[in-house]
Amino acid sequence: RARAEAETNEAIIGRLQRMNAWVCDVARESPGILPFINIGPFLDPERMRLEILEKVEKHGARGIKLHPEEQRFHMNDRRMWPCYETAQALDLPIIAHSGAVGMYAEGWSHPRHWGDVLDAFPRLRLVMAHAGADFWPDTLKLAKKYPQLCFDVCAVISEGTPEGRFTDAEWAGIIRDIGAHRFLYGSDFPWYDPAPDIARIQRLPLTAEEKRLVLAENARRVLRLA
């Protein structure tokens, strides 16, 4: 049984490495795409570090995307510490799914699991996708305690969805309360249509500068596109 489990784990690791290489290859053929690779807790510490370093140095990876709900781990799972440590050392941004969005319910992606990571890695450039979704009180607590944490509004800004229930005035209040310099527009394409979401952000009762930050400048800063 142990041998079978080891062989299965090796197969998963091989698939991850091929997928990361493919993403980077596609980005090289399409200069407008920035490749983000995936890392999982099934990698041992050394292979986790090497996978990140290789894909950054040899393949041009520009960030890491994590999905705790799909991958079945909490953000503060200590097996992920080498990932965070390496990303912090490389100044590599990490964006991770959070909250109960769509098919995902409370569990692996709850914001309460993020504080330990931010305590341990204060210079880590971390983006909370969906801004914690339905767990707004927890998101606000994190935002106030950890000024380095950024958020994207993909899915939760979309009207006609349970996650997009806040009014324009409420969204403007949330963005200003946390800080417009910490919010990034995200499409979550192809699940959501980018055009209505962009239009909604543009009509929010925010200043032109605040909208510019959310729609462009914050992403340029986080992704180092100056």
WOPE-V677766 format. One record per backbone hydrogen bond with DSSP energy under -1.0 kcal/mol. NH is the residue of the N-H (numbers start at 1). CO is the residue of the C=O. Records with the same first field share a line. If there is no record, write none. Layout:
# WOPE-V677766
NH=CO + CO
This chain:
# WOPE-V677766
5=1
6=2
7=3
8=4
9=5
10=6
11=7
12=8
13=9
14=10
15=11
16=12
17=13
18=14
19=15
20=16
21=17
22=18
23=19
24=20
25=21
26=22
27=23
28=24
29=25
33=30
37=63
43=40
48=44
49=45
50=46
51=47
52=48
53=49
54=50
55=51
56=52
57=53
58=54
61=55
62=35
64=93
65=37
66=95
71=67
72=68
73=68
77=74
80=77
81=78
84=80
85=81
86=82
87=83
88=84
89=85
90=86
92=87
94=125
95=64
96=127
97=66
99=109
104=101
110=107
113=110
114=111
118=114
119=115
120=116
121=117
124=121
126=124
127=94
128=150
129=96
131=128
133=130
135=132
139=135
140=136
141=137
142=138
143=139
144=140
145=141
146=142
149=146
150=126
151=182
152=128
153=184
156=154
157=153
158=155
171=167
172=168
173=169
174=170
175=171
176=172
177=173
178=174
179=175
182=179
183=180
184=151
185=214
191=188
197=193
198=194
199=195
200=196
201=197
202=198
203=199
206=204
211=207
212=208
213=209
214=210
215=211
216=212
217=212
218=213
220=216
221=217
222=218
223=219
225=220
